[in-house]
Amino acid sequence: MSVSINEATGEVTVELGGKTFRLHGTMERMADLERALGASGLPAVGSALSKQSAETTLTALKTLCVSGNEAEFKKLSFGAAMPVLLRATFAAVRAALPEEDEERGNAETATQQANGQLRGGDTGKSLTAS
């Protein structure tokens, strides 16, 4: 199980259960996620995700997935997959948020946060969960 974050684009790659998933918090996907969660604004999205609900996490993953294999998420083992998928989802959402003084997303901050939450990977560019 591994999570990698492309700091230039904010795209998050998750390798899990022999599958590779790519998550990307584009403007359209973030708006779709707000709508799907019934959230009013990005802070409400973060609040919904912080509850660590399987339904909310699955909705976020399917909404943010750009690799075309979002249907595969529901086939993954809940216990083994949930911690990694939660971290990947938070990283994708965080990477989509703008820096205070910059127009690009917070990919670097997302990498640092995900690196602190996952074991391994000193650079934060490739993270492995055990």
C-alpha positions as CSV (number, residue, x, y, z in Angstrom):
1,M,0.0,0.0,0.0
2,S,1.5,3.3,-1.0
3,V,0.5,6.9,-1.6
4,S,2.4,9.3,-3.8
5,I,1.7,13.0,-4.3
6,N,2.7,14.9,-7.4
7,E,3.6,18.3,-5.9
8,A,3.4,20.0,-9.2
9,T,-0.2,19.0,-10.0
10,G,-1.6,18.0,-6.7
11,E,-2.6,14.6,-8.0
12,V,-2.5,11.8,-5.5
13,T,-1.7,8.2,-6.6
14,V,-2.7,5.3,-4.4
15,E,-1.5,1.7,-4.9
16,L,-3.7,-0.7,-3.0
17,G,-5.0,-4.2,-3.5
18,G,-3.0,-4.6,-6.7
19,K,-4.8,-1.5,-8.2
20,T,-3.6,2.0,-8.9
21,F,-6.0,4.9,-8.2
22,R,-5.4,8.5,-9.0
23,L,-7.2,11.3,-7.1
24,H,-7.3,14.9,-8.1
25,G,-9.1,17.7,-6.5
26,T,-10.0,19.8,-9.5
27,M,-12.4,22.7,-9.2
28,E,-15.2,20.6,-10.8
29,R,-14.5,17.6,-8.6
30,M,-14.3,19.6,-5.4
31,A,-17.7,21.2,-6.3
32,D,-19.1,17.8,-7.0
33,L,-17.8,16.6,-3.7
34,E,-19.4,19.5,-1.8
35,R,-22.7,18.7,-3.5
36,A,-22.4,14.9,-2.9
37,L,-21.7,15.4,0.8
38,G,-24.3,18.2,1.2
39,A,-21.5,20.4,2.5
40,S,-21.6,24.1,2.4
41,G,-18.0,25.1,1.6
42,L,-14.6,23.4,1.9
43,P,-14.4,23.6,5.7
44,A,-17.6,21.5,5.8
45,V,-16.0,18.9,3.4
46,G,-13.1,18.7,5.8
47,S,-15.4,18.3,8.7
48,A,-17.4,15.5,7.0
49,L,-14.2,13.7,6.1
50,S,-12.8,14.0,9.6
51,K,-15.7,11.8,10.9
52,Q,-14.0,8.9,9.1
53,S,-17.3,7.5,7.8
54,A,-17.0,4.7,5.3
55,E,-19.8,6.1,3.3
56,T,-18.4,9.6,3.2
57,T,-14.9,8.3,2.4
58,L,-16.2,6.1,-0.4
59,T,-18.2,9.1,-1.8
60,A,-15.1,11.3,-1.7
61,L,-12.9,8.7,-3.4
62,K,-15.3,8.0,-6.2
63,T,-15.8,11.8,-6.7
64,L,-12.0,12.6,-6.7
65,C,-10.9,9.6,-8.7
66,V,-9.5,10.5,-12.2
67,S,-8.1,7.0,-13.1
68,G,-11.5,5.6,-14.3
69,N,-11.5,2.7,-11.9
70,E,-13.6,4.2,-9.0
71,A,-15.9,1.2,-8.9
72,E,-13.0,-0.8,-7.6
73,F,-13.0,1.1,-4.3
74,K,-16.0,-0.7,-3.0
75,K,-14.3,-4.1,-3.5
76,L,-11.4,-3.3,-1.2
77,S,-11.1,-4.7,2.3
78,F,-12.4,-2.1,4.7
79,G,-10.0,-2.8,7.5
80,A,-6.8,-2.9,5.4
81,A,-7.7,-0.1,3.0
82,M,-9.5,2.5,5.1
83,P,-6.5,4.1,6.9
84,V,-4.6,4.6,3.6
85,L,-7.7,5.7,1.7
86,L,-8.5,8.3,4.4
87,R,-5.0,9.7,4.2
88,A,-5.1,9.8,0.4
89,T,-8.5,11.5,0.4
90,F,-7.3,14.2,2.9
91,A,-4.1,14.7,0.8
92,A,-6.1,15.2,-2.4
93,V,-8.5,17.7,-0.8
94,R,-5.6,19.5,1.0
95,A,-3.6,19.7,-2.3
96,A,-6.6,21.3,-4.0
97,L,-6.7,24.2,-1.6
98,P,-4.9,27.4,-2.6
99,E,-1.8,28.6,-0.8
100,E,-2.4,32.0,1.0
101,D,0.0,33.8,-1.4
102,E,-0.1,31.5,-4.4
103,E,-2.6,30.4,-7.0
104,R,-1.6,26.8,-7.1
105,G,-2.8,24.1,-4.6
106,N,-1.3,23.1,-1.4
107,A,0.4,20.0,-2.7
108,E,3.6,20.5,-0.7
109,T,1.7,21.0,2.5
110,A,-0.4,17.9,1.7
111,T,2.8,15.9,1.1
112,Q,4.2,17.0,4.5
113,Q,0.9,16.2,6.3
114,A,0.5,12.8,4.6
115,N,4.1,12.0,5.3
116,G,3.6,12.7,9.0
117,Q,0.6,10.4,9.1
118,L,2.1,7.5,7.1
119,R,5.1,5.4,8.0
120,G,8.2,5.6,5.8
121,G,9.3,7.9,3.0
122,D,11.6,10.7,4.1
123,T,10.9,12.9,1.1
124,G,7.1,12.7,1.3
125,K,6.9,12.1,-2.4
126,S,6.3,8.3,-2.1
127,L,4.7,7.1,1.1
128,T,4.2,3.5,2.2
129,A,1.8,2.3,4.9
130,S,2.4,-0.8,6.8
